[in-house]
Amino acid sequence: MSADPKTYVSSMVARAQTAQKKIEFADQASIDDIVARIARAGTTESFARKIAELAVQESAMGRVDSKIGKMMVKVKGVYRDLKDAKTVGIIERDEKKGLVKIAKPVGVIGALIPVTNCEATPFGKAISAIKTRNAIIMAPHPRAAKTGKLAVDRMRAVLKKHGWPEDLVQTIEEISVATSGELMAQSDLILATGGGPMVKAAYSSGKPALGVGAGNAVTIVDVTADTDEVADRIMRSNTFDWATSCSTENSCLVHESMVDRMKESFEKVGAYLVPASEKPKLQKALWPDGVHLNKDIVAQHPEKIAKIAGIVLPAGKTFFVVEESGIGASYPFTGEKLSVCLAMYSYRDFDEAIDMVNRITDFSGPGHSCGIHTSDEAKVIKLAEKVKVSRVMVNQPQALANSGAWTNGMPMSLTLGCGSWGNNSVSENVTYKHLMNVTWVSWPIPSTEPKLEELFSKEILEENWD
């Protein structure tokens, strides 16, 4: 390392601060123009393929076609959602209340980039940061440093070409735990997308942080669902980028009357139904020491996982389905697997299914997501009212939907907050809206003080309060 971590990061932060000051009072039209150009630079077919191929080569995780898809959907979607948003000057006026809200930048944002989503995350975070007139410094994972640099170099080239300060977007090249820690300590706001320890460190840094919790999505297959449709959705979700997404279904709960039908549907779409005799082999491959997930199986082709497990995988099989009955530490398939492996449970009635969702997510992935496949809206609402998650996906492939899709109204995002359940500060998809300060301006208005009779019922007013 050319300098100690503190000095190295201080230099980057100083350059970012200088760059950010130059755009602090930029007008909306100028901001919108440069953000559009950066978004387009990340979504050309040739560049999307280039960065996807590098990401797979460098990280040894995921699929090129899926990573291209993330560039073309998630980056484009993040831009779609913020394209026409007001982030400069007056963003809201309420004449009745005499209030005006004025947007202000935060300053320098420190962004932790996960190895599992190293290609699209830098673009999504950068366009959100510049849209709100901030500078951003990325801290990539060591296994994705070249990918992170390729993304940042692409954005810096756009900035330079159009006369904007290049240092609005930077990446740490001398990557270490120490430099990431310094970035968190010296930034004005931290966007933490990554593993649990890193997110915890972000919240412990003494600076405002927007973090994410671990994923471990559970989906319920209701008696009203078409099992063939459900199997197709889960297959598309589970095999997307070989399950790098924290939103991937890790468990499905199937009504006991539909288990055999669900198995048949899974087999039609390429699932390998793991025999009871091979379940210990797969478990040993995923958790060699019985506790920690094997990094060599994360986001890997199913044939590689099968080879590590000593399982002969029939041709055409793209994901594993393992029958499970227990929940908790003694049953590791309960948790997040970051691999093409789905645990399948059976349930007797809907109340039991809801209880199982809560028990599974309490063990792993609290606050993140769950799903349901049903035509019964009452069950959807009942589930949503009783589960401790921030997102409930209805009749959708979880990994392709909860971070936003063209076919739903969820905000496009690459950072999914999990609320207090997941020790996060927000329980929604993090967007540009979270990267602004807002100044409230208040004018006097006629008194709005209500009479007691307008506030309280007659019964309460007549009660003896002395």
C-alpha positions as CSV (number, residue, x, y, z in Angstrom):
1,M,0.0,0.0,0.0
2,S,1.4,3.4,-1.0
3,A,0.2,5.1,2.2
4,D,-1.4,4.2,5.5
5,P,-5.2,3.6,5.2
6,K,-6.2,6.9,6.9
7,T,-4.0,9.0,4.6
8,Y,-5.0,7.1,1.5
9,V,-8.7,7.5,2.1
10,S,-8.3,11.1,3.4
11,S,-6.8,12.0,0.0
12,M,-9.8,10.4,-1.8
13,V,-12.3,12.1,0.4
14,A,-10.6,15.5,0.0
15,R,-10.9,15.1,-3.8
16,A,-14.5,14.0,-3.5
17,Q,-15.3,17.0,-1.3
18,T,-13.7,19.4,-3.8
19,A,-15.7,17.8,-6.7
20,Q,-18.9,17.9,-4.8
21,K,-18.6,21.5,-3.9
22,K,-18.4,22.3,-7.6
23,I,-21.9,20.8,-8.2
24,E,-23.5,21.7,-4.9
25,F,-25.6,24.4,-6.5
26,A,-25.9,22.9,-10.0
27,D,-29.3,23.3,-11.6
28,Q,-31.8,20.4,-12.1
29,A,-31.4,20.4,-15.9
30,S,-27.7,20.0,-15.7
31,I,-27.8,17.3,-13.1
32,D,-30.4,15.4,-15.1
33,D,-28.4,15.6,-18.2
34,I,-25.2,14.1,-16.8
35,V,-27.1,11.4,-14.8
36,A,-28.8,10.4,-18.1
37,R,-25.4,10.1,-19.8
38,I,-23.9,8.0,-17.0
39,A,-27.0,5.7,-17.0
40,R,-26.7,5.2,-20.7
41,A,-23.0,4.5,-20.5
42,G,-23.8,1.6,-18.2
43,T,-26.6,0.2,-20.3
44,T,-25.2,-0.2,-23.8
45,E,-25.2,-3.8,-24.9
46,S,-21.5,-3.9,-25.5
47,F,-20.5,-2.5,-22.1
48,A,-23.1,-4.6,-20.3
49,R,-21.5,-7.7,-21.8
50,K,-18.0,-6.5,-21.1
51,I,-18.5,-5.9,-17.4
52,A,-20.6,-9.0,-17.0
53,E,-17.9,-11.2,-18.4
54,L,-15.2,-9.5,-16.3
55,A,-17.4,-9.9,-13.2
56,V,-17.9,-13.6,-13.7
57,Q,-14.2,-14.1,-14.6
58,E,-12.9,-12.1,-11.6
59,S,-15.3,-13.2,-8.9
60,A,-15.8,-16.8,-10.2
61,M,-19.5,-16.3,-9.3
62,G,-22.7,-16.1,-11.2
63,R,-23.7,-16.1,-14.9
64,V,-22.8,-13.7,-17.7
65,D,-26.4,-13.6,-19.1
66,S,-27.9,-12.8,-15.7
67,K,-25.4,-10.1,-15.0
68,I,-26.1,-8.5,-18.4
69,G,-29.8,-8.7,-17.4
70,K,-29.0,-6.8,-14.1
71,M,-27.2,-4.0,-16.1
72,M,-30.1,-3.7,-18.5
73,V,-32.9,-4.0,-16.0
74,K,-31.7,-2.8,-12.6
75,V,-29.5,0.1,-13.8
76,K,-32.0,1.2,-16.3
77,G,-34.8,0.8,-13.8
78,V,-33.0,2.9,-11.1
79,Y,-32.6,5.6,-13.7
80,R,-36.2,5.3,-14.8
81,D,-37.4,5.9,-11.3
82,L,-35.3,9.0,-10.6
83,K,-35.3,10.4,-14.2
84,D,-38.0,13.1,-13.6
85,A,-37.6,13.5,-9.9
86,K,-37.0,16.9,-8.3
87,T,-33.8,16.9,-6.3
88,V,-32.7,20.5,-6.6
89,G,-34.4,23.5,-5.0
90,I,-38.0,23.3,-4.0
91,I,-39.2,19.7,-4.1
92,E,-42.5,20.1,-2.3
93,R,-44.9,23.0,-1.5
94,D,-47.9,22.7,0.8
95,E,-49.8,26.0,0.7
96,K,-52.4,24.9,3.3
97,K,-49.7,24.2,5.9
98,G,-47.4,27.0,4.8
99,L,-44.5,24.6,4.2
100,V,-41.8,24.4,1.5
101,K,-39.2,21.7,1.3
102,I,-35.8,22.3,-0.3
103,A,-33.5,19.5,-1.3
104,K,-29.8,19.6,-0.2
105,P,-26.9,17.2,-0.9
106,V,-25.4,15.1,1.8
107,G,-21.8,15.5,0.7
108,V,-19.6,12.4,0.2
109,I,-21.2,9.0,0.2
110,G,-19.1,5.9,1.0
111,A,-20.5,2.9,-0.8
112,L,-19.7,-0.7,0.1
113,I,-20.1,-2.9,-3.0
114,P,-20.9,-6.7,-2.7
115,V,-19.0,-9.2,-4.7
116,T,-22.2,-10.9,-5.6
117,N,-23.5,-7.8,-7.4
118,C,-20.3,-6.0,-8.4
119,E,-21.4,-5.1,-11.9
120,A,-24.7,-3.2,-11.5
121,T,-24.4,-1.8,-7.9
122,P,-21.7,0.8,-8.7
123,F,-23.9,2.3,-11.5
124,G,-27.1,2.2,-9.4
125,K,-25.5,3.9,-6.5
126,A,-23.5,6.5,-8.5
127,I,-26.5,7.8,-10.5
128,S,-28.5,8.0,-7.3
129,A,-25.7,10.0,-5.7
130,I,-25.1,12.4,-8.5
131,K,-28.8,12.9,-9.0
132,T,-28.8,14.3,-5.5
133,R,-25.6,16.3,-6.0
134,N,-23.3,14.1,-4.0
135,A,-19.9,12.6,-4.6
136,I,-19.4,8.9,-4.1
137,I,-16.5,6.7,-3.3
138,M,-16.8,2.9,-3.8
139,A,-15.3,0.2,-1.7
140,P,-15.4,-3.0,-3.8
141,H,-14.8,-6.5,-2.6
142,P,-11.2,-7.7,-3.2
143,R,-12.6,-10.4,-5.6
144,A,-14.2,-7.8,-7.7
145,A,-11.7,-4.9,-7.7
146,K,-11.2,-4.9,-11.5
147,T,-14.9,-5.0,-12.1
148,G,-15.4,-2.0,-9.8
149,K,-12.6,-0.1,-11.5
150,L,-14.1,-0.8,-14.9
151,A,-17.4,0.6,-13.8
152,V,-15.9,3.7,-12.2
153,D,-13.6,4.4,-15.1
154,R,-16.6,4.2,-17.4
155,M,-18.4,6.8,-15.3
156,R,-15.4,9.0,-14.9
157,A,-14.9,9.1,-18.6
158,V,-18.4,10.4,-19.1
159,L,-17.9,13.1,-16.4
160,K,-14.6,14.2,-18.0
161,K,-16.1,14.3,-21.5
162,H,-18.9,16.6,-20.5
163,G,-16.8,18.9,-18.2
164,W,-17.9,17.5,-14.8
165,P,-15.4,16.8,-12.0
166,E,-14.2,13.2,-12.4
167,D,-13.7,12.8,-8.7
168,L,-17.5,12.8,-8.2
169,V,-17.0,9.0,-8.7
170,Q,-14.0,7.2,-7.2
171,T,-13.1,3.6,-6.2
172,I,-10.7,2.3,-3.6
173,E,-8.0,0.4,-5.4
174,E,-5.9,-0.4,-2.4
175,I,-8.6,-2.6,-0.9
176,S,-8.4,-3.8,2.7
177,V,-10.6,-3.9,5.8
178,A,-8.7,-0.9,7.1
179,T,-9.4,1.2,4.0
180,S,-13.1,0.3,4.0
181,G,-13.2,1.2,7.7
182,E,-11.6,4.6,7.0
183,L,-14.1,5.2,4.2
184,M,-16.9,4.6,6.6
185,A,-15.4,6.8,9.2
186,Q,-14.7,9.7,6.8
187,S,-17.8,9.7,4.6
188,D,-20.9,11.8,5.3
189,L,-23.2,8.9,4.7
190,I,-22.6,5.2,4.2
191,L,-24.5,3.0,1.7
192,A,-23.7,-0.5,2.9
193,T,-24.5,-3.4,0.6
194,G,-22.6,-6.6,1.5
195,G,-22.1,-9.2,4.2
196,G,-23.4,-8.9,7.7
197,P,-20.1,-8.0,9.4
198,M,-19.5,-5.1,7.0
199,V,-23.0,-3.8,7.4
200,K,-22.7,-4.0,11.2
201,A,-19.4,-2.1,10.9
202,A,-21.2,0.6,8.9
203,Y,-23.8,1.1,11.6
204,S,-21.0,1.2,14.2
205,S,-18.9,3.7,12.4
206,G,-20.5,6.8,14.0
207,K,-21.7,8.0,10.7
208,P,-25.3,7.8,9.2
209,A,-25.6,4.5,7.4
210,L,-28.1,2.8,5.2
211,G,-27.5,-0.9,5.4
212,V,-29.1,-4.1,4.4
213,G,-29.9,-7.3,6.2
214,A,-29.3,-10.9,5.2
215,G,-31.7,-12.5,2.8
216,N,-33.5,-15.8,3.2
217,A,-36.7,-15.5,1.3
218,V,-39.5,-18.0,2.0
219,T,-42.4,-18.4,-0.3
220,I,-45.8,-20.0,0.4
221,V,-47.5,-22.2,-2.2
222,D,-51.2,-21.9,-1.5
223,V,-53.8,-24.5,-2.4
224,T,-55.2,-22.1,-5.0
225,A,-51.9,-21.9,-6.9
226,D,-51.0,-23.5,-10.2
227,T,-47.9,-25.6,-9.3
228,D,-46.5,-25.5,-12.9
229,E,-46.5,-21.7,-12.8
230,V,-45.0,-21.6,-9.3
231,A,-42.2,-24.0,-10.3
232,D,-41.4,-21.9,-13.3
233,R,-41.2,-18.7,-11.2
234,I,-39.0,-20.3,-8.5
235,M,-36.7,-21.9,-11.1
236,R,-36.2,-18.5,-12.9
237,S,-35.5,-16.9,-9.6
238,N,-33.3,-19.6,-8.1
239,T,-31.1,-20.0,-11.2
240,F,-30.8,-16.3,-12.0
241,D,-27.1,-15.5,-11.7
242,W,-26.8,-18.9,-9.9
243,A,-28.5,-17.4,-6.8
244,T,-26.2,-14.6,-6.0
245,S,-29.2,-12.5,-5.0
246,C,-30.1,-12.2,-1.3
247,S,-33.7,-12.2,-2.6
248,T,-33.5,-15.7,-4.0
249,E,-36.1,-18.2,-2.6
250,N,-34.3,-20.4,-0.1
251,S,-37.4,-22.2,1.1
252,C,-40.9,-22.9,-0.2
253,L,-43.8,-24.0,2.0
254,V,-46.2,-26.3,0.1
255,H,-49.7,-27.4,1.4
256,E,-49.5,-31.1,2.3
257,S,-52.2,-31.9,-0.3
258,M,-50.0,-30.5,-3.1
259,V,-46.5,-31.9,-2.3
260,D,-46.5,-34.6,-4.9
261,R,-47.9,-32.3,-7.6
262,M,-45.3,-29.7,-6.7
263,K,-42.5,-32.2,-7.0
264,E,-43.7,-33.2,-10.5
265,S,-43.8,-29.5,-11.5
266,F,-40.3,-28.9,-10.1
267,E,-39.0,-31.8,-12.1
268,K,-40.5,-30.4,-15.3
269,V,-38.5,-27.2,-15.0
270,G,-35.2,-28.9,-14.2
271,A,-35.1,-29.4,-10.5
272,Y,-33.1,-32.3,-9.1
273,L,-35.2,-33.7,-6.2
274,V,-32.4,-34.8,-3.8
275,P,-33.1,-38.3,-2.4
276,A,-33.0,-38.7,1.3
277,S,-29.8,-40.8,0.9
278,E,-28.0,-37.9,-0.8
279,K,-29.2,-35.1,1.5
280,P,-26.3,-35.5,4.0
281,K,-23.8,-35.3,1.0
282,L,-25.3,-32.0,-0.2
283,Q,-25.4,-30.7,3.4
284,K,-21.8,-31.5,3.9
285,A,-20.9,-29.8,0.6
286,L,-22.7,-26.6,1.7
287,W,-21.6,-26.6,5.3
288,P,-18.4,-28.6,5.6
289,D,-17.9,-27.7,9.3
290,G,-21.7,-27.9,10.0
291,V,-22.0,-24.1,10.6
292,H,-20.3,-21.9,8.0
293,L,-21.4,-21.9,4.3
294,N,-18.8,-23.2,1.9
295,K,-17.6,-20.3,-0.2
296,D,-16.8,-22.7,-3.0
297,I,-20.5,-23.4,-3.7
298,V,-21.7,-19.8,-3.6
299,A,-23.3,-18.7,-6.9
300,Q,-21.9,-21.7,-8.7
301,H,-23.1,-23.9,-11.5
302,P,-25.1,-26.9,-10.1
303,E,-22.7,-29.4,-11.7
304,K,-19.9,-27.9,-9.6
305,I,-21.9,-28.2,-6.4
306,A,-22.9,-31.8,-7.3
307,K,-19.2,-32.6,-7.9
308,I,-18.2,-31.2,-4.5
309,A,-21.0,-33.2,-2.9
310,G,-20.2,-36.4,-4.7
311,I,-23.6,-36.5,-6.4
312,V,-24.2,-37.6,-10.0
313,L,-26.4,-34.9,-11.4
314,P,-28.6,-36.0,-14.3
315,A,-28.4,-34.0,-17.5
316,G,-30.6,-30.9,-17.7
317,K,-30.9,-30.3,-14.0
318,T,-30.3,-26.7,-12.9
319,F,-31.2,-26.5,-9.2
320,F,-31.6,-28.7,-6.2
321,V,-34.8,-29.2,-4.2
322,V,-34.3,-30.7,-0.7
323,E,-37.2,-31.8,1.5
324,E,-36.9,-30.5,5.0
325,S,-39.1,-30.6,8.1
326,G,-37.1,-28.9,10.9
327,I,-36.3,-25.3,11.5
328,G,-33.3,-23.8,13.2
329,A,-29.6,-24.3,13.8
330,S,-29.8,-28.1,13.7
331,Y,-31.4,-27.9,10.2
332,P,-29.0,-25.8,8.1
333,F,-31.1,-25.9,5.0
334,T,-33.4,-23.5,6.9
335,G,-31.0,-20.7,6.2
336,E,-29.6,-18.6,3.4
337,K,-27.7,-20.8,1.0
338,L,-26.5,-18.4,-1.8
339,S,-26.7,-21.3,-4.2
340,V,-29.2,-23.1,-6.4
341,C,-30.6,-25.1,-3.6
342,L,-34.2,-24.8,-2.4
343,A,-35.6,-26.3,0.9
344,M,-39.2,-27.6,0.5
345,Y,-41.5,-27.9,3.6
346,S,-45.1,-29.0,3.9
347,Y,-47.7,-27.4,6.0
348,R,-51.2,-28.3,7.2
349,D,-53.1,-25.0,7.2
350,F,-52.4,-21.4,6.4
351,D,-51.8,-20.3,10.0
352,E,-49.1,-22.9,10.3
353,A,-47.5,-21.6,7.1
354,I,-47.4,-18.0,8.4
355,D,-45.8,-19.3,11.7
356,M,-43.2,-21.2,9.6
357,V,-42.3,-18.1,7.6
358,N,-41.7,-16.2,10.9
359,R,-39.7,-19.0,12.4
360,I,-37.5,-19.4,9.4
361,T,-36.9,-15.7,8.9
362,D,-36.3,-15.2,12.6
363,F,-33.6,-17.8,12.3
364,S,-32.1,-16.3,9.1
365,G,-33.0,-13.3,7.1
366,P,-35.2,-11.3,9.5
367,G,-37.0,-8.4,8.0
368,H,-36.0,-9.1,4.4
369,S,-38.7,-10.7,2.2
370,C,-41.2,-13.5,1.7
371,G,-43.6,-14.5,-1.0
372,I,-46.9,-16.2,-1.7
373,H,-48.4,-17.9,-4.7
374,T,-52.2,-17.6,-4.5
375,S,-55.4,-16.3,-6.0
376,D,-56.8,-15.5,-2.5
377,E,-56.2,-11.9,-1.7
378,A,-57.4,-12.3,1.9
379,K,-54.5,-14.7,2.5
380,V,-52.1,-12.2,1.0
381,I,-53.2,-9.5,3.4
382,K,-53.3,-11.9,6.4
383,L,-49.7,-12.9,5.6
384,A,-48.5,-9.4,5.2
385,E,-50.1,-8.3,8.5
386,K,-48.4,-11.1,10.4
387,V,-44.9,-11.5,9.0
388,K,-41.9,-9.6,10.1
389,V,-40.5,-8.7,6.7
390,S,-40.3,-5.6,4.6
391,R,-41.5,-7.1,1.3
392,V,-44.2,-9.6,0.4
393,M,-44.1,-10.7,-3.3
394,V,-47.4,-12.1,-4.7
395,N,-47.3,-14.5,-7.6
396,Q,-43.8,-13.4,-8.6
397,P,-40.2,-14.8,-8.8
398,Q,-38.7,-13.4,-5.6
399,A,-35.2,-12.5,-6.8
400,L,-36.5,-10.9,-10.0
401,A,-39.2,-8.9,-8.2
402,N,-38.6,-7.5,-4.8
403,S,-35.8,-5.1,-5.9
404,G,-38.1,-3.8,-8.6
405,A,-39.2,-5.1,-11.9
406,W,-40.9,-3.8,-15.1
407,T,-43.9,-5.8,-14.1
408,N,-44.4,-4.5,-10.5
409,G,-44.4,-1.2,-8.7
410,M,-41.5,-1.8,-6.3
411,P,-38.8,0.9,-6.5
412,M,-35.8,-0.3,-8.5
413,S,-32.9,-0.6,-6.1
414,L,-29.8,-2.6,-5.4
415,T,-30.0,-2.0,-1.6
416,L,-32.9,-3.5,0.3
417,G,-33.5,-2.3,3.8
418,C,-34.9,-4.8,6.3
419,G,-36.1,-2.5,9.1
420,S,-35.5,-3.0,12.8
421,W,-36.1,-6.7,12.3
422,G,-32.8,-6.9,10.3
423,N,-31.1,-4.2,12.4
424,N,-31.5,-1.7,9.5
425,S,-32.5,2.0,9.6
426,V,-35.1,1.6,6.8
427,S,-37.6,-1.0,5.9
428,E,-37.9,-0.2,2.2
429,N,-35.9,-0.3,-1.0
430,V,-33.2,2.3,-0.7
431,T,-33.3,5.0,-3.5
432,Y,-32.1,8.5,-4.3
433,K,-34.7,9.8,-1.9
434,H,-32.5,8.5,1.0
435,L,-29.5,10.4,-0.2
436,M,-30.8,14.0,0.3
437,N,-31.0,16.3,3.2
438,V,-34.2,18.4,3.3
439,T,-34.7,21.9,4.6
440,W,-38.2,22.7,5.8
441,V,-39.3,26.3,5.5
442,S,-42.4,27.3,7.5
443,W,-44.7,30.3,7.2
444,P,-47.3,31.2,9.8
445,I,-50.9,30.1,9.1
446,P,-54.2,30.6,10.8
447,S,-54.4,28.6,14.0
448,T,-55.3,25.0,13.6
449,E,-55.8,24.3,17.3
450,P,-58.8,21.9,17.6
451,K,-61.5,22.0,20.3
452,L,-61.4,19.2,22.8
453,E,-64.7,17.9,21.4
454,E,-62.9,17.5,18.1
455,L,-60.1,15.5,19.6
456,F,-61.8,13.2,22.1
457,S,-65.0,11.3,22.4
458,K,-67.8,12.3,24.8
459,E,-67.1,9.2,26.9
460,I,-63.4,10.2,27.3
461,L,-64.2,13.8,28.1
462,E,-66.8,12.8,30.8
463,E,-64.4,10.3,32.4
464,N,-63.0,11.4,35.8
465,W,-59.3,12.3,35.2
466,D,-58.6,13.7,38.7
